[in-house]
């Protein structure tokens, strides 16, 4: 790697490390004014007016953005996912040597990590990183964007890919993007607070499915709950249940147990209480049908754990 490419890679990695720090601090989404600091300068992460963004003095693109469009609203560039689950991102116009396109090609040629900002509301974006540009579709004037680096991407395989390992890796990529989007949506709706206890420390919160993915649960906010890690584990393990009216119940054997202040204050005291944090928008509130389906499994677990004469 020559010195220029090494320096460019250092810049990209520094920008992404600061995104890691924002994530650790609980940041779930970004606006078009998002910035980072490098070499004592404040630099923007994106320019949604153009989609492809390269900071001044850099050679490779740092980010791409997909602007939010309401259903039915016309898009100037129609980005889409391919049959492999990777994003196809349109180049800028028909001029391949346009400076924004050459910035994309530079990042692709040298394997530079970039950020993809996906608009989910006007002026609000989810961020996915590190992403890589791995292939150009000349006829379609597009590049392929993947969460797998160039070393993991077999450019000689023709779609649809048959290699099991590659198909598995791509499925993992799609799942990673799905999980990031679902988490950001749920955290936004619950204002980064646990639905059960209102804990507000984002690194300690999960976006929980009411009906799990494995049981065909929809990746929608109404099938999600923001839960701290204790209450997420307790909910998935049917130690606690949530009624269709959003009231917390603690399993009988757990209520009867004596095991110190953590159990008392972490679980038992929430028995019979309504959820302490719920979304403002009606469409984001927990779907009663989803809650009821999960509550039924909680009741079955309760019956197994507590028989007519007490704890089994």
N, C-alpha and C positions, 0 to 999 in steps of 0.2 A: 504494500500500500504506500503510495507516494505521500509526501508531506501535506500537500493540499487536501487530498482526500481524508487523511488522518485528522487534520484540523476541522474539516467539515463534519466528520463523524463526531468529534468532540463537542461541537456546537449542538448537534442534534441530540446527543445523549444528555447534555446539560439541560436542554429544554424539557426533555421527557422526565428527567429526574425531578424537576420542579413540579411536574404534573403528579408524580408519585407522592410528593410532599403534600400537595393540595388534597389528594385523595385520602391520605392518612389523617388529614385535619378535618375530613368530613365533607369536602366539596363534592357535590353530585352532578352539577351541570355548569355550563359556562355561557357567557354572553360574548358578543362580538368584540368587546373591549378587553378580553382576557389577555394578560401579559405575563412575562417572566423577566428575570434579571440575569444578565450575563455580561461579564467584563464591565461591570458598573454601568450598564445601559439597560433601559427598560425596552423590551421588544414585544411586539404583538404576536399572538399565536396564530391568528387567522385574518383573512380578509374575505368575508362572505359575499362581498360585491363581485368578486372575481372567481371565487371558489378555490383556485390554486394559489397558494401563498408562499412566497420566498422572501424572508427578511432581507433588507438592504445589505449588500456585501456578501451574502451567501450564494452558493452555487446551486445547491439542491433545494427542492421544495421542502418546506417544513410541515405543511399541512394541506389537506383538502377539506372542503366543507360541502355538505348537502343541505341546501336551504329548505326550511319547512314550507310545504305547500298544502293548503287545505284541499280536501277531496274535491276533485273536479277542476282544480286550479291548474292552469297550464304551466308546464315546466320548460325553461329554456334549454336545459340539458337533462335528458332522461337517464339518470343513473339507475342501475338495477342489479339484482343478484343473478349470477349464472347458475347453471344446473349443479355446479360443484359447491355452491354455498358462498362463493367469494363475490365481492362487490366488483362490478364493472363500472369504471368511472370515465366519463367522457372527457376527451381532450378539449382544449380551448379552440373552437373554430376548426377550419380546414387547414390552417397553416401549421405544419409540423414544427417549423423553426420559430414559432412564436415563443417569446421569452418564458412564458409560463409553461408551455409544453416542454421546452428544453430543460427547465428546472425539474419537471417530473422525470424526464429521461435520465438526468444526472443522478437523481436519487435512486432510480431503478438500477442503473448501470453499476452503482457502487454499493448497493445494498443498504442505503441509509434508512434508519427508522423514521417514520412520519406519524402524524396524528390525523385521524379522521374525525371531524366534527359533524355530527348528524343533527339537523334541526328537528325539534319535536314540538315547539311552539314558536310563534314569532319572536325572534331575538334570543332564543334559548337553544342550547346545543348539548348533546351528550358527546363525550370524548372517548375515543378508543385508541389505545396505544400499547406497545409499538405496532404499527402496521407497516407493511412493505409493498412496494410496487414490483411486480414480478414478471409481467408479460404485457406486450402491446398487441392489440388486435387491429392491424392496419386498415382492414376494410371497414371496421366499425368506428375507427378513430377513438379507441378507448384503451385504458390500462386496467389490469387486474390488481385488485387490492386485497391482501390477505394478512392474517395475523401470524403466518408462518414465514420465517426468514428465507432468503434465497437458497440457503444450504438445505433447507427442508423441502424445497419446491422442485419437482421434477418437470422441467420445461419441455421435455421430450414426450411426455404422455399426452395423448390426444383425448379430448372430452368425448363421451363421458369416460372418466377414469375407471379402470377395472381393478387396479392394484388395491388390495385390501388395506394395507397400511396407510396409503395416501388417502383413501376414502375415509378411513377412521380419523385421520388428522384433520381433514376438511370438516367432518361432522363436529369435531371438537371446536374448530374455529367458529362455526355457525352457532354452536351452543354457548360459547364464550360471549359472543356479541349479543345473543338473546338474553343471557343472564345480566349483562351490564345494562342493557336497555330496560329490562324489567326492574332491576334494582333502582335505577335512577327515577323511573316513573313512580315507584312505590314510595321512595324516600321523599320525593317532591310532594306527593299527595298527603303524606303523614307528617310533613314538616320535620323530618328526621327525628321522630319521637316514637318510642315503643308504644304500641297500641294498648298494652296491658299496664305498664308502669310509668310511661312517659319519660323514660330515660332518653336523654338527648345527645349522647355521645355517638356520633356516626360510626366510628370504627367498631363499636360494640353492638351495632344493629345489623340485622339481616332482613332481606326482602323474602318473606316466607310465602309459599304457595298454600292456599287453603286446601284445594284439591291438587295433589302433586302432579308434576309433569308426567310421571310414570303412569298415572291414572287418567291421562288425557286432560289434565287441568289446563285451562286457557292461560296464556301469558298476558293477562290483563290485570289492571290495578284492582278491579272488583273481585278478582280471585287471589288477591294478595293482602298481606298484613306486614307492617313494619314491626318487627319483634326484636327485643334484645336477645342475645345468644342463649341466656338461660330460659327465657319464655319460648323461644323458637324450639329449642330441644324438648322442652316440656310439652309443647303443643303437638309436635310431630310424634312424640312418644306417648301421647294420650294421658299424660300426667295431669294436664289441664284440658278443658274443653271450652268452647265459646258457643253459646246458644245462638239461634237465628236472630234473637233480639239483642245480640252483642253483650251478653252477660257472661262473665268468667265463672267457670265451675272447676273446683279442684277435686280430683278423684278421691273417693272415700278413704281408701287405705292411706293415701298421702296426708289427708286431713287428720287422721288418727295417729299418725306417726309423731314422735318427739325426737327431734334431732338438732336442736339448737336454733340460734337466731337466723341463720341463712334460710333454712327451710320455712321458718315462721314468717319472716318478713319478705322472703323471695317468692314464696308460692302461697302458703296457707292464708295469709291476710287478704289475698285478692279474691277469695271465694265469695261469690254473690255480688261482686262489683261489676258495674258496666265498664266497657272499654274506656280508657282514660284519654285516648287520642284516636280520632277518626277523621277521615278526609272531609273537607268543606264541601266539595262538589258531590252532588247526589250520585252521579255516574261513577265516581271513584269509591264510594262506600262499599263495604263488603257485601257481596251478593248473598242474600238470605238462603238461597237454595244451596250455594256452595258451603256456607256455614252449617246448614242442616246436615248435609252429606257427611262432613267431617265430624259433626257432633254425634251422629249415629255411631261412628266407629269409636268415639270416646265412650259412649254409653255401653257399647259391647265390651270394651276394655274394662270399664268399671264393674260390670257384672262378673267378669272373669276374676278380677282382683278381690272383689268384696261379695261374698255369698250371703245367704239369708241369716247366717249366724255370725257374720263378721268377716274379718280378713282371712282369706284362704291360705 
